[in-house]
Amino acid sequence: MEANQSNTVSKPCLPRGVRLKYDETRSEWLLLAPERVIKTDAIAVEILKRCDGTATFAAIVDDLAQHFSADRARVEADVRALLGELAAKRMVDL
């Protein structure tokens, strides 16, 4: 994420027209946007489910670290990397 987007109080969300959907036919989660589809792994799904526009970046990281009993610094780095990449593709608003 860029410096101005790394604020831990930002509230990541999926922009209008982008949604996380479970494809029952293929048994996989997809991030759907106009004319784009991104297959997501289990980690990305857990992060994206929490990007509801109400939870702050810090709250998302805290929740994931607690839920998976993982090192918070590692979780923060992974969340920051994923959301930064998706924001660059306009698949997440930060």
C-alpha positions, 0 to 999 in steps of 0.5 A: 500500500502507498504511504497514505493508504497504510493508515491503520484506521482506513476501512477497506471495502470492495468498491461498487461492482466488485464482489466476493462470490463462492462458485458452487460449480467449481467449489472455489471463491472468486473476486468478481468485477466488471470484465474481470475474475480473480480466483482467490485462495483461502487466505485472501478469502478470509481477508476479503470477507473482513473488508466490509467498510466498517472494520479498520485495517488494524481491526482486520489484522487483529481479528485474523491474528487472533482467529488463526493464532498467528504472529500479528506482524506477519499477518499485517504484512500479508494483509498489507501486500494483498490489499495493496495489490488489489487496490492497484487493480481497483478491486479494493478501496482503502 
